Amino acid sequence: MLRKLIFILSLLFVLFGLSSCIDLVEKININNDLSGHYELKLETSGFGGFNFGGDMDIPQINELDERMNLLTHQQGISHIKKNISVKDMQFSLSFDFDDEKSLNNAMYALAEIKPNMFLKKFLKIKKHKIIRPNLSPYLQRIIDDQEFREQIPSTDLLKYVNYKFMVITPKDIKSVNGERAMIQNDNRTIISSYNFKELIVDKANVYVKIKM
């Protein structure tokens, strides 16, 4: 799913010559029983509620929408909500998950990946720790397999697209490891942020480990 989002974001820059920032925000709220809520959304600045007008037919958007429909068949996933509108610059996806396994299986389904014993988990959720593995090598592999680098209009434009990863924990955080991970004032939220150039070109390490 991420490769389609990257393609769409790059396409929007080309079509509209955007110079404002776009944030792709991934937020995970974990409950005491280790169930939780997942949300992925675009946040834009500089053009607010600007409407590009007209209907836009972008095949990748339709494919992405169909892929998200697969969540309705995923065990342990509920309360699915989505909103995709290119002309309004709207994209959001959210759902509740019962446990670590259901969250990871949902992300595998969205990424069109079949789970196996050698596959890294999207997120490890335990009673006293949460781990986000470094998924950068997977992203690089996807980009190379799909020959996406040739579709990037300019690596400089990637600086205007940011990826923010947020986790809200069920209890106070004791420590966090991660190059960009920062504990917020409530002591239950961590945020790490990278621009897409750092992710795609510089191959930034997005590993995060939270101890509670």
C-alpha positions in Angstrom: 0.0 0.0 0.0 2.8 2.4 0.8 4.3 2.3 -2.7 0.9 3.3 -4.1 0.7 6.2 -1.6 4.2 7.4 -2.6 3.3 7.2 -6.3 0.1 9.2 -5.7 1.8 11.8 -3.6 4.5 12.3 -6.3 1.8 12.4 -9.0 0.0 15.2 -7.2 3.2 17.3 -7.0 3.6 16.9 -10.7 0.0 17.7 -11.6 -0.4 20.7 -9.4 3.1 21.9 -8.8 2.5 21.9 -5.0 5.1 23.7 -2.9 3.3 23.2 0.4 4.1 20.4 2.8 2.2 17.1 3.0 2.4 15.0 6.1 1.6 11.3 6.0 0.7 10.5 9.6 0.6 7.0 11.0 -1.0 6.9 14.5 -1.4 3.8 16.7 -3.3 4.1 20.0 -2.8 1.0 22.2 -5.2 0.0 25.0 -4.4 -1.8 28.3 -5.4 -5.2 26.9 -3.1 -4.5 23.9 -5.9 -4.0 21.5 -6.0 -0.6 19.8 -6.8 1.8 17.1 -4.8 2.4 13.8 -5.0 5.5 11.7 -3.2 6.6 8.5 -4.0 10.0 7.1 -2.7 12.9 5.0 -2.4 16.3 6.6 -1.8 19.2 4.2 -0.7 22.8 4.8 -0.7 25.8 2.6 -3.9 25.1 0.6 -6.3 24.1 3.4 -9.7 23.1 1.9 -8.6 23.9 -1.7 -10.6 21.9 -4.3 -8.9 21.0 -7.5 -12.3 20.6 -9.2 -13.5 18.0 -11.6 -13.3 14.2 -11.4 -9.9 12.7 -11.7 -9.4 9.2 -12.9 -6.2 7.8 -11.4 -6.1 4.0 -11.6 -3.8 3.7 -8.6 -6.5 5.4 -6.4 -9.1 2.9 -7.4 -6.7 0.1 -6.8 -5.8 1.4 -3.4 -9.5 1.8 -2.5 -10.1 -1.8 -3.5 -7.1 -3.0 -1.4 -8.5 -1.3 1.7 -11.8 -3.2 1.2 -9.9 -6.4 2.1 -9.9 -5.3 5.7 -13.5 -6.2 6.0 -12.5 -9.8 5.8 -9.6 -9.6 8.2 -10.2 -11.4 11.6 -9.8 -9.1 14.6 -10.4 -5.9 12.6 -13.4 -3.7 13.1 -14.9 -0.2 12.8 -13.1 0.4 9.5 -13.4 4.0 8.1 -11.8 5.4 5.0 -11.9 8.6 2.9 -10.1 9.0 -0.4 -10.6 12.1 -2.6 -7.8 13.4 -4.8 -9.5 16.6 -5.8 -10.0 17.5 -2.1 -6.6 16.2 -1.1 -8.2 13.9 1.4 -6.9 10.5 2.4 -7.6 8.6 5.7 -7.9 5.0 6.8 -8.6 3.9 10.3 -9.7 0.7 12.1 -9.7 -1.0 15.5 -7.6 -4.2 16.0 -8.0 -6.9 18.7 -4.3 -7.7 19.2 -0.8 -7.6 17.7 -1.6 -10.5 15.3 -4.7 -8.9 13.8 -2.9 -5.6 13.3 0.1 -7.2 11.5 -2.1 -9.4 9.4 -4.1 -6.4 8.3 -1.0 -4.5 7.3 0.3 -7.6 5.4 -3.1 -7.7 3.5 -2.9 -4.0 2.6 0.7 -4.4 1.4 -0.2 -7.6 -0.6 2.3 -9.7 1.4 1.7 -13.2 2.5 2.7 -13.8 6.1 5.6 -16.2 6.8 7.9 -17.1 9.7 10.7 -15.0 8.2 8.7 -11.8 7.7 9.3 -8.9 10.1 6.2 -7.8 12.0 4.9 -4.3 11.3 4.6 -3.7 15.0 5.4 -5.9 18.1 3.1 -5.2 21.0 4.0 -6.7 24.4 3.0 -5.9 27.9 6.1 -3.9 28.7 7.4 -2.9 25.3 6.5 -1.9 21.8 8.9 -2.3 18.9 8.7 -0.9 15.4 11.4 -2.8 13.4 13.4 -1.0 10.8 11.2 -1.4 7.7 13.4 0.7 5.5 14.9 -2.4 3.7 11.4 -3.6 2.8 10.6 -0.1 1.4 13.7 -0.1 -0.7 13.0 -3.6 -2.0 9.4 -2.5 -3.0 10.7 0.6 -4.7 13.3 -1.3 -6.7 10.9 -4.1 -7.6 8.3 -1.7 -8.9 10.9 0.5 -10.6 9.5 3.5 -8.7 12.7 5.5 -8.6 12.2 6.3 -12.3 8.8 7.7 -11.5 10.0 10.2 -8.9 9.8 13.6 -10.5 12.5 15.1 -8.3 14.2 14.0 -5.1 14.0 17.7 -3.9 10.2 17.4 -4.0 10.4 14.5 -1.6 11.6 16.9 1.1 8.1 18.4 1.1 6.4 15.1 2.0 6.9 14.0 5.6 6.2 10.7 7.3 5.2 10.9 11.0 4.9 7.8 13.1 3.0 8.1 16.4 2.3 5.6 19.2 0.1 6.3 22.2 0.9 3.8 25.0 -1.5 2.5 27.7 0.9 3.5 30.5 3.9 5.8 31.1 6.9 5.4 29.0 10.2 4.5 30.8 12.5 4.8 27.8 12.5 5.0 24.0 15.2 4.0 21.5 15.1 5.4 18.0 17.0 7.9 15.9 14.1 10.4 15.8 11.7 9.1 18.4 10.7 11.7 21.0 8.6 11.3 24.1 5.9 14.0 24.3 4.9 15.9 27.5 2.1 13.4 28.4 4.8 10.7 28.8 2.5 8.3 26.8 3.1 9.4 23.3 6.1 9.1 21.0 6.6 10.8 17.6 9.2 10.2 15.0 9.4 12.1 11.8 11.2 11.8 8.4 10.8 13.4 5.0 10.4 11.1 2.1 13.9 11.9 0.8 15.4 10.6 4.0 13.3 7.4 3.7 13.7 6.7 0.0 17.1 8.2 -1.0 19.0 8.3 2.3 17.5 5.0 3.5 16.8 6.2 7.1 16.5 3.7 9.9 13.0 4.0 11.3 13.5 1.5 14.2 11.7 2.4 17.4 11.6 0.6 20.8 9.4 1.8 23.6 9.7 0.4 27.2 6.8 1.0 29.6 
